[in-house]
Amino acid sequence: MLHFLQNDNYKVGVESRGAELQHFIKLDEQLEFIWQANPASWASHAPNLFPIIGELPDAMYTYQGEKYPMLRHGFARHREFKLVDEHHDKLVFELTHDEETLAQYPFKFTLLVAYKLEWNKLSVTYLVRCDDVHTMYFSIGGHPGFNVPFYPNENYTDYYLEFEKEETLSRHLLNDKGLLNGDTERVLEQERVLHLNPAYFEKDALVFKNLNSEKVTLSSKTNPRAIEMEFKGFPYLGIWAKPGAAYVCIEPWCGVASRVGESGELQDKEGIQELAPKQAFERTFSICIL
């Protein structure tokens, strides 16, 4: 079921399945910024990734001697969330453990995804609570896709990403199974601007670690409209699109795909978060239309 937030300038739509953002519309222009899930290239809008990010070796991991199946980006994006709080400017969705989740993820948890609209800014907050008697291991992150170009008279290559600070960045390369292969490739050298080019995505996502910046802006050379994403507290950032498709995903992550040769033990996975019993973990990223 689709739920909406709206003010005088913007309208936001969130689907209860996956608590997934599906619309962010500038009302005076009826300009939609969120990718509309064309199945010919990518049949999602902005999935929430939990309890893993990316791929696992053979889609499996090990915990306390038991093997568990888990597909790319985890199960939350495919599950029905419960709307537990609704106001004119805020929606809060909840997902909790059940028999189906316990079969692939042996922890009792509560995941809240909250959306708050303040004029031109949408904040997305993840709150994870460990309801288990054991320490819980997880990753979490966003995967919002944005329409590129914004307007029909523009080209994809008119657009660029501008980081908050100068960056010397290498992408961490993925193999054909979606695992980090240990190789890197430099894409920025003490620069702030990364021009969008479909050729980047022929090697899958751009995976960045340990950025100096906590903000990145998606802008065009041909119009003043822009999208600023702030991702404080997210140590990884993914940039992805299907080559030649009219969108780009800007993905703040607390976690990352597994490396080739990893042990497969969940608690040893790079980027994994630890949460003690009855404790909570919270992160927020925001999308601001400039």
C-alpha positions as CSV (number, residue, x, y, z in Angstrom):
1,M,0.0,0.0,0.0
2,L,1.3,3.4,-0.9
3,H,1.4,6.2,1.7
4,F,2.0,9.9,1.1
5,L,3.6,12.9,2.7
6,Q,2.9,16.3,1.1
7,N,3.5,20.0,1.7
8,D,3.0,23.1,-0.5
9,N,6.0,22.2,-2.6
10,Y,6.7,18.5,-2.6
11,K,4.9,15.1,-2.5
12,V,6.5,11.9,-1.2
13,G,5.1,8.4,-1.7
14,V,6.3,5.3,0.3
15,E,5.2,1.8,-0.4
16,S,4.7,-0.5,2.7
17,R,6.3,-3.4,0.9
18,G,9.9,-2.9,1.7
19,A,9.1,0.6,3.2
20,E,10.4,1.7,-0.2
21,L,10.4,5.3,-1.3
22,Q,8.7,5.5,-4.7
23,H,8.0,9.2,-5.3
24,F,9.6,12.5,-4.6
25,I,7.7,15.0,-6.8
26,K,8.2,18.8,-7.1
27,L,4.5,19.8,-7.4
28,D,4.7,23.1,-9.4
29,E,6.5,21.3,-12.2
30,Q,5.1,17.8,-11.6
31,L,8.8,16.8,-11.7
32,E,9.5,13.3,-10.4
33,F,13.0,12.7,-9.1
34,I,12.7,9.0,-8.2
35,W,13.3,6.3,-10.8
36,Q,10.0,4.6,-11.7
37,A,11.2,1.0,-11.7
38,N,11.1,0.3,-15.4
39,P,11.7,-3.5,-15.4
40,A,13.6,-3.3,-18.7
41,S,16.5,-2.0,-16.7
42,W,15.9,-2.0,-13.0
43,A,12.5,-2.9,-11.4
44,S,13.0,-1.0,-8.1
45,H,12.8,2.6,-6.8
46,A,14.8,2.9,-3.6
47,P,15.1,-0.3,-1.7
48,N,16.2,-0.6,1.9
49,L,19.0,-3.0,2.4
50,F,19.0,-5.2,5.5
51,P,20.4,-7.4,7.1
52,I,23.2,-7.6,4.5
53,I,24.5,-5.4,1.7
54,G,25.6,-6.8,-1.6
55,E,26.4,-10.4,-2.3
56,L,27.6,-13.3,-0.1
57,P,29.8,-16.1,-1.4
58,D,27.3,-18.7,-2.9
59,A,24.5,-16.6,-1.3
60,M,25.3,-18.2,2.1
61,Y,26.9,-17.2,5.4
62,T,27.8,-19.1,8.6
63,Y,26.9,-18.3,12.1
64,Q,27.7,-20.5,15.1
65,G,28.5,-23.5,12.9
66,E,25.2,-23.3,10.9
67,K,24.9,-22.2,7.3
68,Y,22.1,-19.7,6.3
69,P,20.9,-18.7,2.8
70,M,20.7,-15.0,2.1
71,L,20.2,-13.3,-1.3
72,R,21.8,-10.0,-2.5
73,H,20.9,-7.0,-0.2
74,G,18.9,-9.1,2.3
75,F,15.2,-9.7,2.7
76,A,13.8,-6.4,4.1
77,R,13.2,-5.0,0.6
78,H,10.8,-7.9,-0.2
79,R,8.9,-7.9,3.1
80,E,5.7,-6.1,4.1
81,F,6.3,-3.5,6.7
82,K,3.6,-2.2,9.2
83,L,2.8,1.5,9.3
84,V,3.2,2.3,13.0
85,D,3.2,6.1,13.0
86,E,1.7,8.6,10.6
87,H,1.6,12.4,10.7
88,H,1.4,15.1,8.0
89,D,5.2,15.2,7.8
90,K,6.3,11.8,9.0
91,L,5.8,8.1,8.2
92,V,7.3,5.3,10.3
93,F,7.3,1.7,9.1
94,E,8.2,-1.4,11.2
95,L,9.5,-4.9,10.4
96,T,10.1,-7.5,13.0
97,H,11.4,-11.1,13.0
98,D,9.1,-14.0,12.2
99,E,9.5,-17.7,11.3
100,E,10.5,-16.8,7.8
101,T,13.2,-14.3,8.7
102,L,14.6,-16.6,11.5
103,A,15.1,-19.4,8.9
104,Q,17.7,-17.2,7.1
105,Y,18.7,-14.8,9.8
106,P,18.7,-16.3,13.4
107,F,18.2,-13.0,15.3
108,K,15.2,-11.4,16.8
109,F,15.0,-7.8,15.8
110,T,12.9,-4.7,15.2
111,L,13.7,-2.5,12.2
112,L,12.0,0.9,11.9
113,V,12.3,3.0,8.7
114,A,11.1,6.6,9.2
115,Y,10.5,9.3,6.5
116,K,10.3,12.9,7.5
117,L,9.5,15.7,5.0
118,E,10.6,19.2,5.8
119,W,10.0,21.6,2.9
120,N,12.5,20.4,0.2
121,K,14.3,17.8,2.4
122,L,13.4,14.2,3.0
123,S,15.2,12.5,5.9
124,V,15.3,8.6,6.0
125,T,16.1,7.2,9.4
126,Y,16.9,3.6,10.2
127,L,16.5,2.3,13.7
128,V,17.6,-1.2,14.4
129,R,16.9,-2.8,17.8
130,C,18.3,-6.1,19.0
131,D,15.4,-8.1,20.6
132,D,17.6,-11.1,21.0
133,V,19.6,-12.6,24.0
134,H,22.7,-12.8,21.7
135,T,24.7,-10.0,20.0
136,M,23.2,-9.3,16.6
137,Y,25.3,-8.8,13.5
138,F,23.9,-6.9,10.5
139,S,24.4,-4.3,7.8
140,I,22.0,-1.7,6.6
141,G,21.8,1.0,3.9
142,G,19.8,2.8,1.3
143,H,19.6,2.3,-2.5
144,P,17.7,5.3,-3.9
145,G,17.5,5.7,-7.7
146,F,17.2,9.1,-9.2
147,N,15.9,9.9,-12.7
148,V,18.8,11.2,-14.9
149,P,18.2,13.4,-16.8
150,F,15.6,15.4,-14.9
151,Y,14.3,17.0,-18.1
152,P,13.7,15.4,-21.5
153,N,16.0,17.9,-23.5
154,E,19.1,16.8,-21.6
155,N,21.6,14.0,-21.8
156,Y,22.9,11.6,-19.2
157,T,26.4,12.9,-19.6
158,D,25.2,16.4,-18.7
159,Y,25.1,15.3,-15.1
160,Y,27.8,15.0,-12.5
161,L,28.3,14.2,-8.8
162,E,30.0,16.9,-6.7
163,F,31.4,15.8,-3.4
164,E,31.4,18.0,-0.3
165,K,35.2,17.9,-0.1
166,E,38.1,17.1,-2.4
167,E,38.6,13.4,-2.7
168,T,41.2,11.0,-3.9
169,L,39.0,8.0,-4.6
170,S,39.5,4.5,-5.8
171,R,36.6,2.3,-6.6
172,H,36.7,-1.2,-5.1
173,L,36.0,-3.6,-8.0
174,L,33.4,-6.4,-7.9
175,N,33.7,-9.7,-9.8
176,D,31.0,-11.2,-12.0
177,K,29.4,-12.7,-8.8
178,G,29.1,-9.3,-7.1
179,L,32.0,-10.0,-4.6
180,L,34.8,-7.5,-4.0
181,N,37.8,-9.0,-5.8
182,G,40.6,-7.0,-4.1
183,D,41.4,-4.8,-7.0
184,T,40.9,-1.0,-7.1
185,E,40.7,1.6,-9.8
186,R,41.4,5.3,-9.3
187,V,38.5,7.6,-10.3
188,L,39.3,10.9,-8.6
189,E,42.6,12.6,-7.7
190,Q,42.2,15.5,-5.2
191,E,39.0,16.4,-7.0
192,R,35.4,17.0,-6.1
193,V,33.5,16.3,-9.4
194,L,32.8,12.9,-10.9
195,H,31.1,13.2,-14.3
196,L,28.4,10.5,-15.0
197,N,29.4,8.1,-17.7
198,P,27.6,4.9,-18.4
199,A,31.0,3.2,-19.1
200,Y,31.7,3.4,-15.3
201,F,28.9,0.9,-14.7
202,E,30.1,-1.7,-17.1
203,K,32.1,-3.0,-14.2
204,D,29.1,-2.9,-11.8
205,A,28.8,-0.4,-9.0
206,L,31.4,2.2,-8.0
207,V,32.1,1.2,-4.4
208,F,33.8,3.8,-2.2
209,K,35.2,3.5,1.3
210,N,36.3,6.1,3.8
211,L,35.2,9.2,2.1
212,N,36.1,12.6,3.5
213,S,32.7,13.9,2.4
214,E,29.4,13.5,4.1
215,K,27.5,15.0,1.3
216,V,27.3,14.6,-2.5
217,T,25.2,16.6,-5.0
218,L,23.8,15.3,-8.3
219,S,23.8,18.3,-10.7
220,S,23.5,19.2,-14.3
221,K,25.5,21.4,-16.6
222,T,22.3,22.5,-18.3
223,N,19.8,23.4,-15.5
224,P,20.0,24.7,-11.9
225,R,18.1,21.8,-10.3
226,A,20.1,19.5,-8.1
227,I,19.7,16.7,-5.5
228,E,21.9,16.8,-2.4
229,M,22.4,13.7,-0.3
230,E,23.8,13.8,3.1
231,F,25.1,10.5,4.6
232,K,26.8,11.2,7.9
233,G,27.7,7.9,9.7
234,F,27.7,5.7,6.6
235,P,31.3,4.5,6.0
236,Y,30.6,3.2,2.4
237,L,29.0,4.7,-0.6
238,G,27.8,3.0,-3.7
239,I,27.1,4.6,-7.1
240,W,25.3,2.4,-9.6
241,A,23.1,2.2,-12.7
242,K,22.5,-0.2,-15.4
243,P,24.7,1.0,-18.3
244,G,22.6,3.1,-20.6
245,A,19.6,3.4,-18.3
246,A,18.2,6.8,-17.4
247,Y,18.9,6.8,-13.6
248,V,21.7,6.8,-11.1
249,C,21.6,5.2,-7.6
250,I,23.4,7.0,-4.7
251,E,23.7,4.4,-2.0
252,P,24.8,5.1,1.6
253,W,25.8,1.9,3.4
254,C,26.8,0.6,6.8
255,G,28.2,-2.6,5.3
256,V,29.5,-3.8,2.0
257,A,29.6,-6.8,-0.3
258,S,31.7,-9.8,0.8
259,R,35.3,-10.2,-0.4
260,V,36.6,-13.1,-2.5
261,G,38.1,-15.5,0.0
262,E,36.2,-14.3,3.1
263,S,35.6,-17.0,5.7
264,G,31.8,-16.7,5.4
265,E,31.4,-16.2,9.1
266,L,28.9,-13.4,9.6
267,Q,30.7,-11.7,12.5
268,D,33.9,-11.6,10.4
269,K,32.3,-9.9,7.4
270,E,33.7,-6.5,6.4
271,G,31.6,-3.6,7.6
272,I,29.3,-5.8,9.8
273,Q,27.6,-3.9,12.6
274,E,27.4,-5.4,16.1
275,L,24.4,-4.7,18.4
276,A,24.2,-6.0,22.0
277,P,20.9,-7.4,23.4
278,K,18.3,-4.7,24.0
279,Q,20.5,-2.0,22.4
280,A,19.6,0.1,19.3
281,F,21.4,1.5,16.3
282,E,20.4,4.6,14.4
283,R,21.5,6.2,11.2
284,T,19.9,8.9,9.0
285,F,20.5,10.0,5.4
286,S,18.7,12.8,3.7
287,I,17.6,13.8,0.1
288,C,17.3,17.5,-0.5
289,I,16.0,19.1,-3.7
290,L,18.0,22.2,-4.5
